[in-house]
Amino acid sequence: MNKIYHFILWICSKFNRSEIQSIIKGLSDIIENKNPDIKPKDEFKESHPNYRDFSADPLPPITDLNSISGSNTNKNYKELLKDYIKKNNKPLKPVNHHSNSLSVPNYISCPCCNAPNSYIYFNNGSKKNQFRCKVCHNFFQLNKKYSKSNNNYLFCPYCHYKLSLWKTRDDVSIFKCQNKKCQHRIDALNNLNILEKMERLVRSSQFKISYQYRQYHFNINQLNHSAPTPTTVNINKIHNSLDVVGLILTFYVSCALSTRKTAFILKNVFCVNISYQTVLNYAEAAAYFCHNFNLNNKGTIDSTLAGDETYIKINGKHNFVFFFISSINRIISAYHISNTRDTLPATIAINEAIKSSTPKQDISIITDANPAYTSAIHFINDNLLTNSKLIHHKVTGLQNLDSESHEFRSFKQIIERLNRTYKHHIKPAAGFNSFNGAVALTTLFVTYYNFLRPNMSLNFKTPAYIPELQNIHNLQGKWIKILSLASC
């Protein structure tokens, strides 16, 4: 209450009586749900932070049983038993078979660590054709002729338990670890506070406890980067010269002016009488050529990419622009627009961003905690859409509350700075009336950012180097040259 009392004193010191009455009326509307745009802080969510908290688990499932034993494959069982004593301060006991269970024959030994039959047990119940070593956790079979292939099976990366198909939808299959003793599940339960544990007794399905893996059913035809559509305006057959187009792109894109201000300057400074709609038409026609120019000339990417999504409004509704930028050369490598923040648009953006990577290049992707990025990276790695291996790092929140956020915060700030620059350039548009208009201006912004805009962190050089632009000393001339190169 002391905090509220000081807040009341602050209000009284800043506002007069009539203003305070307006504040009280506004707060009353919020409490009575008369203002749907503003909601008070959710007290239930604050006391139950893990309630309906959707997240994608960072580790992918294991697909090869032989890889589970990991680094133990080259060790003898005697060395592993010594390591176990050092780690647990007690020896590893042999397998204790039940009185009515069949023990493993004496001639059986682990092919991985050479452990004797006393440390081996049957792993598949009544079938009795699969063994598992208690020392190195290796699976093996004596006669693989009659065994089913495990290539289509998925295993939990924490407990190595086989994942079961939990839910199936048109675009995704969700697999879940059903092992009650899985360490991931135990840690998740221990992370719940007392209120969440009580709530879980009533609504257990609202808490994500067990390891889950989401296998998406995207096909290659769905992974199409957003692109401007062809317009009826042929930029090579317009009534005005290309110099006018260069001036339009200079003021409208490079200087971030509105279409009406651009038309005003052209009329009153350069005596070129065109309407603001003509400015829009020329810009959309130019964007159609610039899009392929952007993707074909972004060059090789760095080993670290920062990505994020920022919202724009199209016809009054929120849409999202997914940007990915190289951390060293500052080149924007992807700029996909979608009406959702789901896994599909994130996959499209990441897939486009890494297309120009070198073979077998390991790439670190730095994003926020949006689970769509984690699922997208799992999908790309699983489906071998690239020869590169993607490593994901998450920067969570505004404060560094974990070591990963502290280490990669600087990369997240790069993409946040790009978002602010982008918002500055689209602010004069005050929203978009069509999806193609949003894609067109975003495309032209990327052209300007990559090829024309000097970057302070690069000693005022442009992120991408185009030799044909070096001897041109004005922006409108460079825009004309880019259109010439793009239309070839």
SEROLUM-525288 format. One record per residue: x, z, y of N, C-alpha, C, O in turn; residue in three letters. Coordinates in steps of 0.001 Angstrom, whole numbers, plus 500000, padded with zeros to 6 digits. Each point is the difference from the previous one (the first is absolute). Layout:
BEGIN
XZYXZYXZYXZYala/...
***
This chain:
BEGIN
500823500000498794499177500000501206500858500000501257499574499523501052met/501636501014498833500886500033501153500320498579500465500112499751501201asn/500034499319497857500278498608500344498807499388500734500176499261500968lys/498616501046498572498796499466500648499846500578501408499607499297500931ile/500705501985499209499884500635501314500937499337501016499608499751501139tyr/501628499967498442500939499336500906499566498563500299500249499481501089his/499100499885497935499507498646500234498877500010501042499922499102500838phe/499211501912499109498928500131500987500582500221501397499525499422500977ile/501499501414499106500653500230501295500597498711500542499945499742501203leu/500630499441497903500610498743500442498927499050500519500212499325501007trp/498628500611498314498912499129500454499509500437501376499775499164500876ile/500058502144499315499508500501501285500986499735501131499599499855501155cys/501683500082498518501009499747501036500127498522500351500568499660501038ser/498905499449498100500181498561500203498728499287500456500084498930500603lys/498723501648499119498753499298500263499065500878500834500053501229499954phe/499087498089500809499012500744500771498746500246499158499957499637498824asn/499013500988501789498826500411499244499251498813499395499617500037498831arg/500175498922501954499237498846499493500760499296498864499393499527499039ser/501926500410501084500793499369498933499950500836498716499950499457498897glu/500063501877501264499918500879498830498642499843499322499913500034498773ile/499022499796502020498677499779499416499958498688499216499363499920498950gln/501311499065501560500066498726499276500770500165498691499634499409498984ser/501431501395501038500780500256498781499132500720498972500014499662498816ile/499220501350501656499134500755499089498942499093499384499704500111498811ile/499723498988501995498993499074499477500609499059498961499393499726498965lys/501827499779501326500654499117499043500316500700498691499840499415498930gly/500612501843501144500287500755498788498725500310499220500006500011498769leu/498915500237501944498722500258499330499529498770499230499478500119498892ser/500706498700501696499623498762499305500812499821498717499479499524498991asp/501804500860501051500845499877498812499532500968498916499931499630498828ile/499748501604501554499560501002499023498673499605499374499773500248498816ile/499338499134501977498683499598499503500000498601499385498941499453499693glu/502264499965500127500151498665499392499301498906500796499531499016499428asn/500398501152501890499409498963500844501036498966500440499650498960500558lys/501627501332499187501075499067500357500750499622498722500944500692499619asn/498656498221499713500618499661498705501457499574500102500713499997498997pro/499744499640502216501383499530500145501007501145499976501180499773499733asp/498380501444500537500914501143500051499520501046499008498837500403500011ile/502081500029499129499683501022499015500938501192500188501185499808500275lys/498308501421499582500896501165500071500939500040498800499759499344498986pro/501297501420501139500968500120498919499325500534498742499218500950500049lys/501101498416498824499367500356498730500621501289499463501132499999499516asp/498123501089500573500515501290499541500181500014498486500940500612499491glu/498168498718499789500111499958498548501268499249499575500724500448499110phe/499539498407501530501188499211499657501271500756500359501016499875499316lys/498929500908501752501178500768500406500352501076498971501176500262499749glu/497806500355499660500238501034498992500140499428498598500409500709499081ser/499253497996500743500145499338498706500782498695500204499418498921499891his/501870501152500399500764498781500329500107499000498853500222498814500245pro/499625501636498509500121499103498844498649499475499519499944499286498999asn/498965501054501696498670499558499596499824498521500336500119499596501157tyr/499598499613497828499801498547500139501172499352500732499812499111500830arg/501391501343498854501211499471500613500544498874499121500728500240499036asp/498900498521501319500438498863499194501467499691500275500419499888501151phe/500344499978497785501405499630500121500413499269498732499440500225498926ser/501538498906501213500542499272498852501290500680499567500880500238500827ala/499244500075497900501206500661499501501195499078500159499911498810499697asp/501213501729500779501143499135500342500706499384498805500528498894500108pro/499497501801498739500722499481498844499136499041499204498843500309499716leu/501692498531499916499239499079499146499988500506498570500849500814499637pro/498214498731499536499973500441498607501145499392499198500600499003500403pro/499685501611498466501026499494499090499347499016499041498936500282499448ile/501691498576500352499453498971499114500794499843498713499496499435499030thr/501735501057500946500852499866498819500304501379499443500595500828500689asp/499009499425498085500231501307499395501483500326499875500395501161500116leu/500413497836499652501420500249499808500704500434501279501090500570499954asn/498280499157501190500615500394501273499715501448500356500571500523500957ser/498554500134498286499639501378500326501170500941499804500174500948500765ile/500631498795498210501108500912499737501052499966501079500797500930500121ser/499221497976500693500840499957501190501468500155499707500549499286499161gly/500103501653501533501442500178499913500430500668498707501199500096499740ser/497859500374499430500360500672498758500363499023498885500425500420498925asn/499410498278501322500193499024498932501439499953499520500234499625498851thr/500732500733501963501404499905499628500589501351499590501209500100499792asn/497961500940500088500495501328499670499651500375498571498945499627499488lys/501956501119499872499732500553498693499091501208500118499980500676501028asn/499265499592497907499021501085500081500668501359500220499396500890500600tyr/501848499287498923500692501267500202500293500236501489499900501125500488lys/500459497816500216500228500125501447498701500300500733499976500777500954glu/498955498603498593498703500236500639499508501424499760499376500599500876leu/500904499946497937499619501385499720500780500972500886499458501012500445leu/501824498676499809500793500836500903499462499915501433499935501004500710lys/499682497783499702499428499833501344498692500766500136499706500555501059asp/499513499473497871498726500724500032500226501504500168499272500657500743tyr/501741499891498563500303501436500126500438500339501420499604501029500547ile/501221498099500054500452500242501377498840499967500986499975500770500959lys/499073498347498808498893499829500932498930501066499827499425500453500990lys/500292499962497770498877500899499731500422501398499541499154500875499810asn/502158499335500013500525501305499558499456500428498642499883501194499727asn/499793497864499441499557500286498638500151498721499184499933498899500546lys/500274501248498133500177498799499169498673499288499744498932500610500058pro/501153498101499659498824499209499646499704500201498524500839499713499146leu/497985500770500561499639500288498610499624498714499277499475499071500614lys/500795500872498068499547498834499220498472499930499976499312500934500412pro/500183497948499100498557499801499934499400500969498985500487500112498875val/498460500583501525499316500944499114498743499316499462498977499953500682asn/501097499525498116498879499266499420498931500965499500500307501096499529his/498440498486500578498901500784499441500064499962498474500606499106499409his/498762501872499976500060500116498543499338498821499289500412499618498905ser/498559499807501725499284498885499376500436498635500530499399498983499655asn/501641500985501178500471498733500557501177499481499182500700500763499335ser/499500497934500727501064499351499242501288500043500825500019499547501144leu/501033500983498292501279500061500705500727498675499877499721499203499104ser/501202500574501794500760498753500030501028500009498869500674501011499804val/499464497896499449500976499949498897501428500290500477500336499806501169pro/500489500662497897501360500414500348500873498838500453500932500200500780asn/498785498598498749500870498870500331499717499415501394500689499086500453tyr/498300501452500205499654499493501336500886500687501041500136501223499991ile/500455498000500892500762500527501141499708499141501220499607498840499884ser/500590501742501271499702499273501245501018498894500220501198500284500010cys/498382498467500168500957498913500258500626500061501381500954499279500292pro/498510501575500548500499500077501378501108501042500134501082499702500506cys/498643501530499036500983501082500165500496500541498664500808500929499976cys/498722498505498910500430500388498657499556501414499622500643500648499175asn/498267499835501418499481501320499652499438499978498588499410498997499600ala/500755502098499614499490500046498622498478500122499970499352500119501041pro/500092499848497753498543499984499844499334501291500470498798500010500264asn/501969501088499845499409501265500445499552499957501456499221500850500430ser/501267498160500343499618499855501408499091498790500216499809499551501130tyr/499636499928497784499180498798500096498616500298499442499860500746499031ile/499111498662501592498631500197499534499228498690500094500370499086500738tyr/498528500848498481499124498822500076499230500037501323499481501039500408phe/500460497797500252499422499964501348498619499368500045499343500059501039asn/500191499339497875498726499284500056499022500468498933499285499191499407asn/500683502113500348498964500580499155500039499532498571501046500013499352gly/497802499572500163499853499664498588500675498691499608500195499756498810ser/500161499413502126500637498721499673501406500199499442500426499248499123lys/500294501748501369501311500392499474501016498852500021500811499879499081lys/499153499289501945500984498919500065500787499984501309500808499100500230asn/498957501890500624500772500101501240500578501406500106499311500993499767gln/501969499067500591500697501279500118500415500231501449500147499067500789phe/500036502218499529500533500352501306501018501122499854499790500968499269arg/501317498876501446501080500986499953499744501077501040499736499699501164cys/500343501547498415499783501114500916501185500201500928499855500609501060lys/501317498891498560501216500209500783500082499024501173500164500415501147val/499721498294498564500147498971501052498682499336500368499965499128500868cys/498929501287498465498659499477500293499861498509499707499149499330500585his/501670500157498527499962498580499670498914499720498961499808500772499061asn/499475498094501128499040499523499018500688498966499103500789499190500487phe/498923500830498215500555498977499116499126499880498762499201500883499688phe/500975497997499612499265499709498764500976499451498968500968499322500343gln/498775500969498434500859499492498940499630498582499624500868499167499739leu/497846500564500236499522498680499609499097499459501098498812500318500037asn/501742498866500858499240499491501143499126498808499620499267499467500834lys/500816500121497907499238498828499594498499500220500112499244499074500295lys/500329502179499462498567500293499985499549500754501247498883500515500044tyr/501972499553500960499649500747501210499425499066501049500331498816500048ser/498828501718500767499442499241501117500986499996501158500766500946500184lys/499207497993500582500892499907501151499569500962501103498810500176500259ser/502194500450500392499714500919501096500177499339501366500029500675501028asn/500092497981498967500270499325501259498875500159501000500239499959501207asn/498528500222498313498859500095500896499620501441500318499013500244500694asn/501760500703498803499687501401500238500706500500501252501084499532500350tyr/498291501411500306500586500641501173500144501485499706499135500607499367leu/501975499976501104500287501399499726500277500745501299500574499451500941phe/499013501794499090500188500840501181501488500209500258500729500354499074cys/499746499439502157501432500190500275500423501464500030501196500290500035pro/497844500643499951500337501419500061500032500649498617500905500780499703tyr/498114498904499450499933500640498684500112498999498854500024500409498839cys/500045498289501453500135498930499016498775499899499093500079499454498900his/498805501066501561498748499927499261499361498632500252500082499461501104tyr/499283499987497861499377498693500158498828500081500983499137500870499883lys/500847498204501091498916499969500978498760499357499385500092499036499241leu/498779501505501096498732499449499511499269499296501141500099500402501160ser/499171498546498494499215499272500998498843500879500446499142500366499197leu/500838499969502079499018500951500527498824499279500647498847500282499675trp/501435498789501241498951499254500693500404498541500110501183499670500073lys/497816499465499938500244498564500143499055499433501049498792500231499964thr/501784499024500967499209499293501016500428498541500007500865499587499227arg/498516499642501655500329498573500041501438499759500422500643499071499512asp/499871501758501393501326499756500552501069500971499513501176499808500309asp/498453501233498938501001501002499625499585500706498713498816500215499742val/502188500140499458499815500879498842500810501268500259501170499927500376ser/498215501225499425500649501277500295500317500695498686499112500251499185ile/502164500054500620500457500701498818500321501448500375500451500281501110phe/499310500624497953500136501424500293500710500701498852499790499678498830lys/501056501288501525500667500829499004499062501147499610499586500783500855cys/500082499313497859499068501015499520500705501247499465499354500900499462gln/501956499151500686500752501141499485499801501223500905500367499971501174asn/499059501085498284499740501212500784501279500758500328500016500824500915lys/501064498902498340501264500692500238501002499156500785501177500349500086lys/498364498561500477500877499140500806500505500774501212499233500693500669cys/502060499184499605500592500754501105499416499571501345499865500821500907gln/499792497912499225499380499520501233498658500691500222499675500382501124his/499553499779497817498698500672500107500175501483500318499254500561500803arg/501722500065498571500253501422500254500412500230501449499532500942500638ile/501342498199499882500438500137501401498838499775500960499891500690501014asp/499234498342498672498844499735500865499039501179500010499436500325501045ala/500368500321497809499130501179499940500601501167500778499285500735500681leu/502016499426499213500651501089500724499991499772501513500138500941500781asn/499700497811499613499997499674501429498654500294500659499908500008501227asn/499044500234497978498683500311500555499968501440500513500566500903499385leu/498764499293501750499822501359500491498796500643499311499321499351499205asn/500413501918501096498969500745499287498614499414500231499170499999499090ile/500567499495502132498698499400500282499807498704499226498908499710499513leu/502179499508500380499917498735499266499813500252498504499284499252499334glu/501343501778500139499827500318498586498559500422499714499448499662498953lys/499949501069501971498594500385499824499094498777500118499049499864499231met/501233499244501720499202498787500174500138499077498785499051499309499628glu/502126500686499763500238499128498849499156500406498791499704499169499142arg/499909502108500789499144500433498905498636499334500052499332499845498978leu/500259499760502231498690499362500188500138498488500094499179499262499454val/501869500270501245500190498568500234501403499595499551500843499657500829arg/499400500380497907501342499695499492500379498540500232501182499681500128ser/497823499428499930500301498578500169500474499658501401500496498896500224ser/499367502017500719500375499718501390501470500336500293500454499850501135gln/500277500596497860501412500330500180500835499131499058499750499945498796phe/501233499387501773500897499158499190501115500888499443500878500444500741lys/499079499806497959500937500911499363500949499256499061501216500164500094ile/498248499038499021500816499311498993500651498748500583499556499462501014ser/501501500093498325500680498762500389499067498809499756499360499894498953tyr/500583499221502036499176498804499889500817498772500396500890500068500847gln/498788498831498530500642498725500335498911498953500176499138499831499137tyr/500913499467501994498997498992500323500605498613499778500929499597500700arg/498539499691498330500465498657499655499043498976500613498866499847499545gln/501601499457501485499138499077500741499999498620499341500990499570499409tyr/497863499748500713499813498709499349500075498858501014499212499058499926his/501701501015500994500139498917500976500594498778499303500788500115499062phe/498811498719501426500655498777499553500748499379501167499816500386501155asn/501022498655498525500900499430501006499238499317501126500512499888501114ile/498261499652498607499211499315501032499467500968501060499626499582501096asn/500342501696498577499521500990500962501087500470500958499701500612501026gln/501551499109498649501113500499500815500376498987501066501140499539500060leu/497897500118500776500217499023501067500094500709501343499087500720500405asn/502022499066500270500205500580501323499018499367500988499762498793499955his/499676502014500929499061499461500995500709498985500890501148500197500398ser/498152498720499906500593498909500776498943499400500916498817500003499659ala/501595499476501512499043499340500900499427498743499350500707499277499298pro/498042500478500936499362498797499464500172498844500978500117500231501204thr/499900498538498311500132498847500907498809499933500963498865500297499625pro/501409499315501595498956499889501020499720498532500288500722499107499556thr/498217500673501195499652498620500375500911499452501086500001498800500277thr/500781502094500340500906499570501076501297499496499386500687500742499299val/499649498003500960501290499437499587500968500156501154499853499363501044asn/501136501491498757500887500343501112500842498814500461500545500018501104ile/499564498962498065500760498799500386499142498984500755500515499000500501asn/498148501261499581499118499034500667499171500652501106498913499522500324lys/501588501548500246499260500663501073500222499254501316500926499202500143ile/498184501092500815500074499301501291501160500508500851500502499267500853his/499928501964498933501114500558500752501309499808499243500006499732498799asn/501089500409501918501315499827499382500380501242499209499365501046500129ser/501679498833499047500494501143499239500589501074500911500091501163499606leu/500307498460501601500489500998500952498906501001500332500280501187500171asp/498481498353499921498872500897500255499802500941498816499741501189500188val/500379498283498589499889500851498807501101501054500000499753501158499663val/501462498443500715501100500956500077499736501096501012500303501166499745gly/499126498469501422499664501004501016498896500931499502500040501206500245leu/498978498230499059498911500827499468500542501041499023499649501176500092ile/501201498401498975500551500935499017500930501011500663500108501139499544leu/500559498453501524500883500930500708499205501134500639500353501171499859thr/498577498477500841499214501036500685499085500758499038499885501223500080phe/499472498054499018499005500614499111500653500860498915499490501074499679tyr/501622498474499758500642500712498892501211500800500484500051501217499820val/500914498113500789501239500681500373499777501065501066500573501087499924ser/498592498603501074499756500952501088498777500868499766499682500855500827cys/499628498939498062498855500834499607498910500040501060499480501067500328ala/500171497745500212498913499914500964498722499541499297500056499399498927leu/498821500881501671498733499553499433499833498505500210500726499391500786ser/498318500019498512499762498567500150499517499661501408500349498953500544thr/498855501926500039499492499735501357501129500088501035500054499187500922arg/500841501786498934501139500085500926500934498815499817500560499488500968lys/499607500074497776500850498838499749499416498755500666500726499242500642thr/497976500547499209499357498855500652500075500119501521500177499000500695ala/499688502229499823500093500219501450501379499631500532500108499349501039phe/500959501067498250501366499696500456500251498497499945500581499434500926ile/498988499921498003500234498562499889499293499225501113500509498994500494leu/498327501486499884499247499292501043500568500261501393500135499073500798lys/500197502185499498500379500365501366501497499968500261500422500067501154asn/500379499831497811501456499924500187500526498622499630500853499444500692val/498628500003498203500519498723499527499015498852500211500285498867499613phe/498560501410500997498997498971500291499537499257498738499738498798500033cys/500166501946498856499489499450498749498628500634499769499895501194499717val/499069498002500405498645500525499952499481499959498555499517498968499535asn/500590502185499756499472500114498644499210501302499911500189500908500809ile/498938499172498214499173501189499817500670500973499031500962499651499316ser/498509501585500637500559500984499064499724499593498550500779500340499110tyr/498117498932500639499705499533498650501031498966499548500367499948498827gln/500094499232502116501058499039499669501277500733499622500723499567499103thr/499561501543501576501165500819499644499877500480498557500965499937499239val/497863500538500389499777500454498624500149498850499008500611500165498945leu/498829498665501393500064498858499091501442499550499769500394499727498866asn/500387500197502202501392499587499871500800501029499210500864499638499201tyr/498850501647501020500731501058499296499709499940498492500918500124499189ala/497815499688500437499663499929498578500592498750499357500416500037498843glu/499625498857501898500622498784499464501491500197499804500556499526499009ala/500104501165501915501437500257499878500283500981498855501008499862499307ala/498118501118500492500213501001498947500002499368498620500718500462499113ala/498493498490500689499940499333498698501371499463499600500373500061498828tyr/500380499413502141501346499494499711501021501140499924500938499947499204phe/498875501077501623500989501081500059500000500860498746501019500610499676cys/497855499452499606499930500876498831501036499599498946500787500834499551his/499209497895500057500979499554499012501420500098500533500933500264499241asn/499236499525502060501326500152500611500486501442499866501178500234499734phe/497927500725500449500380501414499855500466500311498588501032500642499808asn/498207498903499205500312500351498617501229499259499479500722500523499151leu/499520498275501345501123499200499499501322500342500672501058499623499495asn/498907501070501617501229500259500761500307501484500175500791500369500868asn/498590500487498313500291501431500144501309500395499332500487501110500217lys/500095498007498974501300500273499399499925501069498925498919500464499637gly/502257499922499858500055501045498980499707501354500630500331500251501159thr/499048500608498058499597501304500518501056501043499695500870499791499155ile/499048501329501536500889501121499740499573500723498721498951499708499425asp/501872501227500149499682500783498810499013501121500287499541500676499080ser/500132499523502188499033501032500375498949499390500909500322499445501051thr/498418500660498542498877499489500787499076501155500356499724500869499173leu/499808499129502053499016500988500443498659499306500165499925498901500549ala/499019501743498974498672499400500062498944500983500459500126501208499800gly/498844498266500810498887500829500461498840499080500353500170498788500132asp/498661501797500018498840499230500434499465500607501290500007501219500174glu/499537497933500716499384500451501245498666499288500152499825498885499509thr/499246501754501166498650499436500041499786499145501240500586500248501054tyr/498569498749498801499514499179501102498490499884499826499466500355498949ile/499851499152502069498555499829499916499634498519500043500406499261500897lys/498811500332498099499488498638499929498485500087499917499450500563499053ile/499889498882501935498536500106500097499542501452499982498968500328499415asn/501805500533501227499629501401500110500290500848498785499695501193500005gly/500889498230498943500286500748498773501499500096499784500757499104500373lys/499662502008499013501415500224499761500531499050498925499414499872498925his/501688499474501377500802499256499042501432500519500108500328500738500928asn/500519498874498124501324500603499931501069498925499864499846499039499247phe/501246501147501502501146499102499941501117500725499264500439501068500426val/500020498352498470501093500571499208501300499337500437500188498801499794phe/500704501972500807501298499504500442501092500531499085499935501135499527phe/501082498019500227501235500440499351501169499433500792500013498820500350phe/500967502033499928501113499617500860501303500433499356500077501069499394ile/500954498093500737501329500340499491500633501065500881499849499975501221ser/500856500954498158500514501147500744501232499668500826500273500686500986ser/500487498273498639501252499680500714499794498851500968500262500151501194ile/499272498693498321499864498843500893498666499944500734499791499128500843asn/499282501824498833498734500157500728499077498779499907499197499767500903arg/500910499465498033499134498841499812498689500446499355500012500727499007ile/498866498840501550498698500242499377499861499020498840499984498786500207ile/499915501738498575499966499147498815498594499823499430499794499153499131ser/499227501638501347498619499841499538499064500548501068500315500982500672ala/498517498365499480499021500426501010498601499622499524499340499149500597tyr/500227501479498346498721499668499361498853500774500651500153501178500324his/498705498170499867498817500621500606498896500076498952499730499033499288ile/499633502144500632498914500206499037498989500957500606500294500726500949ser/498503499259498480498959500919500477500030501331499259499146500853500239asn/501829499343498859500147501265499283501466500417499990500896499228500344thr/499316502036499244501366500520499831500294500230498518500768500896499649arg/498624498297499482500096500207498565501291499430499430500888499552500725asp/499181500485497937501223499589499315500248498497500111501150499577500122thr/497791499606499838500191498548500039500707499544501274501011499306499888leu/498521501039501326500747499563501194501406500581500072500912499338500496pro/499282501896499014501350500566499972500904499206499062501175499785500297ala/498272499779498567500769499193499047500363498650500602501120499518499830thr/497931499873500871500258498703500631501114500114501025500894499156500048ile/499052501887500771501008500175501054501384500252499404500981499398500437ala/499103501485498568501306500302499396500539498780499263501194499707500072ile/497941499588499227500427498809499266500560498939500947500995499349499682asn/498374500475501472500509499042500982501301500490500624500909499213500265glu/499171502098499967501185500558500669501269499819499176501082499847500567ala/498805500166498108501189499941499146500253498608499431500887499835499163ile/498361499169501269500172498655499447501380499427500294500529499224499205lys/500054501146501919501310499451500361501149500910499583501108499867500518ser/498646501053498557501068500873499518500931499225499076499614498991499410ser/501607501492500475500970499377499097499733500458498571499409501062499802thr/501011498162499191499755500394498604500602501365499677501126500306500392pro/498101500509498884500409501326499547500374500940501151500812500912499836lys/498587498849501316500228500886501142499065501199499912498783499832499918gln/501769501364500098499194501211499996499516500278501424500803500095500928asp/497897500032499232499407500123501335499271501328500101499198500343499132ile/501079500392501914499299501248500282498865499715500967500210499404501056ser/498589501021498584498816499828500839499632501363500568499715500933499249ile/500291499184502081499651501261500655498647499838500657499820499132500853ile/499222501704498752498652499963500564499515501427500221500732500964499777thr/498017499148500668499381501317500084499421500351498625500309499347499003asp/498854501685500958499497500491498720498751499277499514499337500482499082ala/500325498383501503498855499225499533500220499614498532500954499281499702asn/498189501178499370500238499709498567499933498527499654500435499606498918pro/499028499565501976499942498564499720501391499407499843500191499083499201ala/500789501427501551501365499472499899500621500344498647500664499162499390tyr/499124502060500142500541500393498694499425499128498892500738499518499141thr/497939500277500875499366499154498987500474498554500100500175499331498982ser/500031500186502240500462498617500186501400499812499437500284498982499369ala/500591501990500854501371499892499489500014500070498479500771499289499355ile/498372501572500056499870500025498542499575498624499483500555499508499018his/498470499876501635499491498701499556501097498935500083500157499211499068phe/500598500756502025501043498983500169501118500203498990500480499032499410ile/499941502209500383501058500257499017499543499678498577500777499468499208asn/497969500849500463499497499780498638499798498526499687500202499570498865asp/499401499655502138499673498598499762501143499054500325499830498781499974asn/501334501777500331501195499191500220499767498879500998500378498851499769leu/498988501505501356499778498996501038501285499676500745500038499058500791leu/501007501707498966501280499774500657501111500437499059499770500800499093thr/501437498676501120501157500443499225500569501304500531500906500579499399asn/498570499879501710500500501219500618499231501211499491498846499897499584ser/501811501236500456499360501258499642499624500737501266500835500200500882lys/497909500204499212499516500682501199500028501509499782499530500508498982leu/501030500194501998500065501462499982499198500506501195500237499588501136ile/498831501289498608499078500455501036500396501376500519500298500909499225his/499701499230502112500229501293500651498872500232500990499667499118500791his/499748502068499162498858500330500852500416500978501094500713500973499753lys/498825498743501454500161500911501135498616500551500312499118499271500456val/500700502015499296498677500607500087499838500784501288500838500836500337thr/498076498891500386499647500791501169500917499775501189500826499088500008gly/499008501769501001500775499897501237501206500926500010500879499866500852leu/499170501075498208501117500926499899500706499820498666499387499601499010gln/501899500694500972500784499863498785499841501246499136500787500942500094asn/498190499047499068499722501149499139500625499855498617499879500907499176leu/500789497965500553500705499816498738501262499200500262500141499373501050asp/500774500650497993501310499361500179499889498483500128500759499386500749ser/498304500006498526499840498548500068499542499554501383500503499012500535glu/498548501711500041499549499676501355501127500166501006500123499200500927ser/500701501827498903501119500245500920501034498875499908500555499580501015his/499699499938497778501031498984499813499582498638500530500832499265500531glu/497886500382499333499557498646500334499102499942501237499353498983500248phe/500604502097500526499172500021501201500431498925500999499152499393500655arg/502147500366499469500487499023500989499476498602499706499739499233500927ser/500101500418497787499473498675499660498512499909500335499516498953500430phe/499777502130499374498576500017500351499814499834501504499021499398500441lys/501904501129500341499898499871501455500189498553500443499470499596501035gln/501285499617498190500185498582500330498671499263499931499656499240500906ile/499597500986498015498727499293499852498964500534500980499139499247500455ile/500929502042499878499077500541500996500274499389501371499071499734500763glu/502201500046499547500339499346501277499498498560500021499548499515501038arg/500527499804497834499459498644499910498498500011500222499474499126500689leu/499829501844498743498552500087500189499641500158501474499039499396500475asn/501736501421500252499713500184501434500261498719500777499251499672500920arg/501802499602498723500273498717500663498879498999499734499566499281500900thr/499975500687497854498901499096499637498722500360500760499307499119500509tyr/500384502179499565498791500425500711500082499627501482498990499653500612lys/502206500420499958500161499602501412499659498519500192499422499623501019his/500931499547498011499788498560500145498559499584499728499549498977500516his/499722501794498685498614499612499716498997500781500845498803499719499950ile/501666501255500823499083500807500812499186499160500977498803500248500143lys/501800498753500549499194499186500927498858499256499323499028499637500663pro/501068500129498035498919499291499310498749500854499870498902499465499850ala/501248501866500206498861500929499916499163499740498751498771499961500064ala/501907499860498798499296499688498760499878498498499792500302499211500896gly/499257500406497926499912498581499651498584499660499564499299500823499412phe/500291497940500889498671499533499609499993499283498659498933499703499462asn/502243500017499994500073499312498714501259500432499273500982500418500614ser/498969499473498058501156500359499183501155499048500278501153500427500059phe/498547498275500113501057499030500259500678500253501337501201499767500138asn/498046500708500848500604500325501283500989501140499887501047499980500647gly/498631501028498530500915501122499791501257499547499275501108500401500358ala/498717498753498609501161499500499252500875499132500893501227500055499914val/498143499139500949500763499098500867500879500780500975501188499703500129ala/498247501293500561500790500748500970501081500823499299501109500130500519leu/498582500423498313501006500747499248501140499087499566501166500389500060thr/498501498404499506501025499032499608500904499645501166501221499961499851thr/498191499781501307500796499659501189500847501185500454501119499816500480leu/498355501397499370500788501186500343501232500104499102501089500320500478phe/498748499409498217501143500057499077501018498921500347501204500245499932val/498330498566500439500917498936500426500815500453501205501218499824500040thr/498107500754500931500697500489501194500964501128499650501125500027500499tyr/498442500915498639500821501171499680501243499602499205501084500528500246tyr/498771498551498811501137499647499142500982499047500655501205500109499773asn/498302498946501044500850498901500448500263499968501508500943499342500439phe/498247501352500359500123499866501457500258501316500722500560499992501096leu/499054501117498329500073501286500707501347500679499764500329500304498853arg/500465499944502198501259500740499832499703501441499580499099500648500534pro/501677499830498503499794501338499472501146500907500440501171499675499804asn/498482501460500789501008500911500530500926500519498901501200500154500224met/498247500117498585500823500529498915500954498956499427500908500342499242ser/498893498386501113500878498916499546500861499476501136500425498844499989leu/499831502017500999500769499599501193499341498826500715500667499069500452asn/498005500999499636499173499022500714500105498592499409499885498999500707phe/500335500956497983499900498737499279498656499954499283499373501035499775lys/500195497774499871498736499875499273500220500335498523501092499771499480thr/497908500760499841500164500335498576500397498811499136500855500135499125pro/498539498704501106500312498804499207500734498996500879499638499800501160ala/501379499580498295500825499054500756499579498568499666500035499582498843tyr/499569499680502191499649498576499863500972499211500873499928500111501224ile/500978499097498198501015499293500815499400499082501052500556499864501090pro/498304499499498597499408499032500947499492500647501286499751499300500981glu/500090502029499031499478500682501186501082500516500931499699500471501097leu/501555499447498485501062500679500744500303499336501350500415500682500936gln/499389498032499176500306499294501256498785499851500902500067499309501017asn/498827501328498625498801499967500833499891501346500704500070501043499349ile/499760498951501966500145501230500782498698500508500596500020500955500777his/498859498441498886498726500548500467499026500106498825500110499268499016asn/498935501660501108499105500298498892499089498833499642499795499700498824leu/499649499628502222499086498911499680500708498874499261499409499350499138gln/501869500414501202500776498988499285500247500396498550499975499154499106gly/500265502136500664500218500475498626498719499905499179500039499649498821lys/498824500665501802498730499865499284499762498538499604499552499728498886trp/500740499348502000499798498577499702500912499570498859499594499234499126ile/501646501265500887500948499629498949499553500559498647500128499322498980lys/499348501906501003499497500589498751498830499180499453499925499752498797ile/499169499830502078498875499167499557500498498675499467499453499469499033leu/501590499990501596500577498732499529500609500173498607499810499156499125ser/500930501954500674500602500251498697498944500307498944500140499606498842leu/498806501095501560498965500413499056499142498836499539499479500025498885ala/500364498961501946499119498880499677500731498879499258499393498998499623ser/501907501179500172500762498950499311499632499940498518500542499176499262cys/
***
